[in-house]
Each structure stands twice: as C-alpha cells, then as structure tokens.
Amino acid sequence: MPSLIDLRRRIRSVKNTQQITKAMKMVAAAKLRRAQERVIAARPFSSSYEKLLSDVVAASSGDERVASHPLLAVREEQRIQLILMTSDRGLAGAFNSNLIKGAQSFIKDKPGIEVQIEAVGRKGRDFFRRRNQPISGEHTGIFDKSLFADADSIAREAARRYANSETDAVYVLYNEFKSVISQRLTVKKILPVPVPEGRKTLDYIFEQPPDRLLGQLLPSYVAIMIYAAILESAAAEHAARMVAMESASTNAGKVIEQLTLFLNRVRQASITREIIEVVSGAAALE
C-alpha cells in the first residue's frame, strides 16, 4: 500500500498536469477562433474561383491551344504526388492518426503506382520517413503562419513537376473543418485541373486569348486549393487539440478524485491502527 507522502505527491503531480492541459485548451480555443474566421472568409472565394475556372475551361474547350495546356493534360496515373497535411505537434487526439491512416489507405488503393508524399507537417513526414516511403518534399511550421506565400510555393513546385511529366496526378489529403467536434477526412485531386463534361456553359467574350488567360488562372487555382486546405487543416487541428485537452482535464479531475478518496481511506486506516495500538498498549498495562 502506498504511503500518504506518495499519494500526496501523485495528487500534486496530476493537479500540475491538469493546469497544463487547461492552459493548452485555452490557447487552442483562442487560436481556433481566429482560424475559424479565416476559413469562413476563404470558403466563398475558393468555391467561386473553382466555379469560374470550370466555366472558363468549359467555354474555351474547343480551342486547341487550351486543350494542350500542360496543367490540363490527362495522363495515365503511374506517378502520383500526395500532399499530406499533418500537424507539427501531437496532443491533438486522432487528428494525425486519421490522416496517416487515410494516406496509407490511399497508397494501398493504388497498387503498382508510385506515390510520393509531399509532407506538410512533422508528424506525417516522420511517420513515412521511418517506413521508407518516397518523400518529394517537406514543409514545417505551415499551420502556425498559414500564409498564402507558403501555399503558393508548394503549388508552384507541384505544377512544375506535373508540367514536366514528373508526376501524372496531384492529390491533397487534409482534414476539413466541420465543427469543433467534427473534422472530415478529405482527398481532393487538384492536378490535372478537372474539366467539366456535359454541362451547360456560359458564353464568354474573351478580351485576350483563352490560353493566355488560363495560363494565369490555372497556377493560381492550384495555389488557392492548397491554401484553402491549409486553412481547413489549421482550424481542424486547433479544434482537435482543444477537445483533446478538455478531455484530458476531465480525466485528470477524475484521477484526482480517486486518489483523494484513496488517500482518505489510507489516512483513516492509519489513524484507526494507531488508536488500536494505543488501546492495546493501555490494556496490556492494566
């Protein structure tokens, strides 16, 4: 049976841990509010840009110069680049494990195809590096800043590799932020840029050649899709960490209650034993 000193030390240790988890929850909640505002503000722009690009591509699909654009070229998938967005730190519940399982399932569903991981975040990078999975690049500290320049840098390199036929498709895997307690694992194909089929298109009047217009729109589309995924992942990470820290604080409180109850029982038993010893000693002297 542990001594009273050991029990008090354990209770003090759990209380210190509970204070840390409560502080981490408050920090995550503050970051989540800002990240959620950015996600809500970015969603209409990214969806409108995607619709605009689809309309422009569909309206100019009859132009041979547009059809020959390298970012619209459709090839058989032999080499795939998967942009995997995990966090740099843990203590976020199942946030990273779900992403890693999703990436493993994605690779398993592509037998005989070379899948290269573009790792955004340390957790995904470390996991697949230990398993000798090909890694085309790595980026850390992205979610903390959530800058468009970082997304543009990733997008430019992905577009360059695709245009040079180094890859045949580019996918992005991330957690889409739905609510504080819900994130949806999402796999999105961003290259080649999807061309709508069998849909009524608008009659655009182009002031410049469509191929020149798409030459500006297509690279921006890739960057915007990656940036939107970064914003979604950042908000989902903060939400997952806040929920995990709240659960940890609640569990710590339960442990403290159990240890305090056990401490009281041990102390009561100790006092009872001492009283029995005193009474027994007095009885022996009579």
C-alpha positions in Angstrom: 0.0 0.0 0.0 1.5 3.4 -0.9 2.3 5.8 1.8 0.5 9.1 2.5 3.5 11.0 1.2 3.5 9.1 -2.1 -0.3 9.7 -2.6 0.0 13.4 -1.9 2.9 13.6 -4.4 0.8 11.8 -7.0 -2.1 14.1 -6.5 0.1 17.2 -6.7 1.6 15.8 -10.0 -1.8 15.2 -11.5 -3.0 18.7 -10.5 0.0 20.2 -12.2 -0.8 18.2 -15.3 -4.4 19.4 -15.2 -3.3 23.0 -15.0 -1.2 22.5 -18.2 -4.0 20.8 -20.1 -6.4 23.6 -19.1 -3.9 26.2 -20.3 -3.4 24.4 -23.6 -7.2 24.2 -24.1 -7.5 28.0 -23.6 -4.6 28.6 -26.1 -6.2 26.2 -28.6 -9.6 27.9 -28.2 -8.1 31.3 -28.9 -6.3 30.1 -32.0 -9.4 28.2 -33.2 -11.5 31.3 -33.2 -9.0 33.2 -35.4 -8.5 30.1 -37.7 -12.3 29.6 -38.0 -12.8 33.2 -39.1 -10.2 32.7 -41.8 -11.8 29.5 -43.0 -15.2 31.0 -43.2 -13.9 34.1 -45.1 -11.9 31.9 -47.5 -14.5 29.3 -48.5 -16.7 31.6 -50.7 -13.6 32.8 -52.6 -12.2 29.4 -53.2 -15.5 27.9 -54.3 -16.2 30.9 -56.6 -12.8 30.7 -58.1 -13.2 27.0 -58.8 -16.5 27.6 -60.5 -15.2 30.4 -62.5 -12.2 28.4 -63.7 -14.5 25.5 -64.6 -16.7 27.8 -66.7 -13.7 29.3 -68.5 -12.2 25.9 -69.3 -15.6 24.6 -70.5 -16.2 27.7 -72.6 -12.8 27.5 -74.3 -12.6 23.8 -74.5 -12.8 23.9 -78.3 -9.6 25.9 -78.6 -6.6 23.6 -79.4 -4.2 25.9 -77.5 -6.3 25.5 -74.4 -6.5 21.7 -74.7 -2.7 21.5 -75.0 -2.1 23.4 -71.7 0.3 21.2 -69.6 -1.9 21.6 -66.4 -4.9 20.2 -68.3 -3.2 17.2 -69.8 -4.7 13.9 -68.6 -2.3 11.0 -68.4 -2.4 7.5 -67.0 -1.6 7.6 -63.3 1.8 6.0 -62.9 3.4 8.5 -60.6 1.2 10.3 -58.0 2.2 13.2 -55.7 0.1 13.2 -52.4 0.2 16.4 -50.4 -0.3 15.2 -46.9 -1.2 17.8 -44.3 -0.5 16.8 -40.7 0.4 18.9 -37.7 3.9 19.6 -36.3 2.9 18.7 -32.8 0.8 16.0 -31.1 -1.7 16.1 -28.3 -4.5 16.6 -30.8 -6.5 13.4 -30.3 -6.9 11.4 -33.5 -6.1 14.3 -35.8 -2.8 13.0 -37.1 -3.6 9.3 -36.9 -6.7 9.6 -39.1 -4.6 11.5 -41.7 -1.9 8.9 -41.7 -4.4 6.0 -41.9 -6.0 7.9 -44.8 -2.7 8.2 -46.6 -1.9 4.5 -46.0 -5.3 3.6 -47.4 -4.8 5.9 -50.4 -1.4 4.2 -51.1 -2.9 0.7 -50.7 -5.7 1.5 -53.2 -3.1 2.4 -55.8 -1.2 -0.9 -56.3 1.7 -0.7 -58.7 1.7 3.1 -58.7 4.5 5.2 -57.3 3.1 7.5 -54.6 5.4 10.3 -53.4 4.5 12.1 -50.2 4.7 15.9 -50.1 4.8 16.2 -46.3 3.2 19.3 -44.7 3.9 18.9 -41.0 6.4 16.9 -39.0 4.1 14.0 -37.9 3.4 12.8 -41.4 6.9 13.3 -42.5 8.4 11.4 -39.6 5.9 8.5 -39.9 6.5 7.9 -43.6 10.3 8.5 -43.4 10.6 5.7 -40.9 8.8 3.4 -43.4 10.9 4.4 -46.4 8.0 5.9 -48.3 9.3 8.3 -51.1 9.0 11.9 -49.9 9.2 14.6 -52.6 9.4 17.5 -50.1 8.7 18.6 -46.6 7.3 21.7 -45.0 7.1 22.6 -41.3 5.5 25.5 -39.4 2.9 26.0 -42.1 -0.2 25.9 -39.9 1.2 28.4 -37.4 1.6 31.1 -40.1 -1.0 30.0 -42.6 0.5 32.3 -45.3 -0.5 32.3 -48.9 3.2 32.5 -49.8 3.8 29.0 -48.4 0.8 27.6 -50.3 2.0 29.3 -53.5 5.5 27.9 -53.1 4.1 24.3 -52.7 1.7 24.9 -55.7 4.4 26.2 -58.0 6.6 23.2 -57.4 3.7 20.7 -57.8 2.7 22.5 -61.1 6.2 22.5 -62.3 6.6 18.7 -61.7 3.3 18.0 -63.3 4.0 20.2 -66.4 7.4 18.4 -66.8 5.6 15.0 -66.6 7.5 14.1 -63.4 4.1 13.3 -61.9 0.8 12.2 -63.5 -1.6 13.4 -60.8 -1.5 15.6 -57.7 -3.8 14.9 -54.7 -4.2 16.7 -51.4 -5.2 14.9 -48.2 -6.4 17.0 -45.3 -8.9 17.3 -42.5 -11.8 19.6 -43.5 -13.1 21.6 -40.6 -16.8 21.0 -40.0 -17.3 21.9 -36.3 -15.4 21.9 -33.0 -16.1 18.2 -32.5 -16.1 17.1 -36.2 -13.5 17.0 -38.9 -13.9 15.2 -42.2 -11.0 13.4 -43.9 -10.9 14.8 -47.5 -8.9 13.7 -50.5 -9.0 16.1 -53.4 -7.5 15.9 -56.8 -6.1 19.2 -57.9 -4.0 18.2 -60.9 -4.8 17.7 -63.7 -7.3 20.5 -63.3 -10.8 18.9 -63.7 -12.6 19.8 -66.9 -16.4 19.7 -66.6 -18.3 17.5 -69.1 -21.9 17.5 -70.3 -22.7 20.8 -68.5 -24.3 23.9 -69.9 -21.6 26.6 -70.2 -21.7 30.3 -70.3 -21.0 32.2 -73.5 -17.9 34.2 -72.5 -16.4 37.0 -74.6 -12.6 36.8 -74.1 -10.6 40.1 -74.4 -7.4 38.1 -74.6 -6.7 34.6 -75.9 -8.1 31.9 -73.7 -4.8 30.1 -73.4 -3.1 33.2 -72.1 -6.0 33.8 -69.6 -5.8 30.2 -68.4 -2.0 30.5 -68.2 -2.7 32.9 -65.3 -5.8 31.3 -63.8 -4.6 27.6 -63.6 -1.4 28.1 -61.4 -3.4 30.4 -59.1 -6.1 27.7 -58.9 -3.6 25.2 -57.6 -2.3 27.7 -55.0 -5.8 28.6 -53.9 -6.8 25.0 -53.4 -3.7 24.2 -51.4 -4.1 27.4 -49.3 -7.8 26.5 -48.6 -6.7 23.1 -47.5 -4.1 24.7 -45.2 -6.7 26.9 -43.6 -9.1 24.0 -43.1 -6.3 21.8 -41.6 -5.2 24.6 -39.2 -8.7 25.1 -37.9 -9.3 21.4 -37.6 -6.0 20.9 -35.7 -6.9 23.6 -33.1 -10.4 22.2 -32.7 -9.0 18.6 -32.2 -6.4 19.9 -29.7 -9.0 21.9 -27.7 -11.3 18.8 -27.5 -8.4 16.6 -26.5 -7.1 18.9 -23.8 -10.7 19.3 -22.4 -11.0 15.5 -22.2 -7.5 15.3 -20.6 -8.5 17.9 -18.0 -11.7 16.0 -17.2 -9.9 12.7 -16.9 -7.3 14.3 -14.6 -10.1 15.6 -12.4 -11.4 12.0 -12.1 -8.0 10.7 -11.2 -7.6 13.4 -8.5 -11.0 12.4 -7.0 -10.0 8.7 -6.9 -6.6 9.4 -5.4 -8.1 11.8 -2.8 -10.6 9.1 -1.8 -7.9 6.5 -1.6 -5.7 9.0 0.4 -8.6 9.5 2.9 -9.1 5.7 3.3 -5.3 5.2 3.9 -5.2 8.0 6.4 -8.3 6.7 8.2 -6.8 3.2 8.3 -3.6 4.6 9.7 -5.4 6.6 12.4 -7.5 3.5 13.3 -4.4 1.4 13.5 -2.7 3.9 15.8 -5.8 4.1 18.1 -5.9 0.3 18.3 -2.2 0.2 19.2 -2.7 2.8 21.9 -5.8 1.0 23.3 -4.0 -2.4 23.1 -0.9 -0.9 24.9 -3.1 0.6 27.7 -4.9 -2.7 28.1 -1.7 -4.5 28.4 -0.5 -2.2 31.2 -3.6 -2.8 33.3 
